[in-house]
Amino acid sequence: MGLLTTLSGKMQRLIRIALIVKDSGRMLAEHHIAAARSSGASNADIQLTT
C-alpha cells in the first residue's frame, strides 16, 4: 500500500473499491462508496471501477 500514498485520495479510494470487488463484490459496503464520493469520485468513476 505504500505506492498508494503517492496517489490522490480519489484514486486511493477507487483502487480500494477495485481490490474489494476483485476479492468479493459482496464485501463492498456503502461506506466505501461514500468515501470515494467524498474524495471527488463521480458515479461514473465508481461504476467504471467496479
C-alpha angles and dihedrals in degrees: 000000000000092000091055092064090071091058126083118268090251092056092044091055094044091051090049089054091049091051092049093049091046090058098038129337089208090068093063109106135190091254089062090054092044091051091052092048092049088054092056103268115147126219087256091053091052094045092051090049093056 
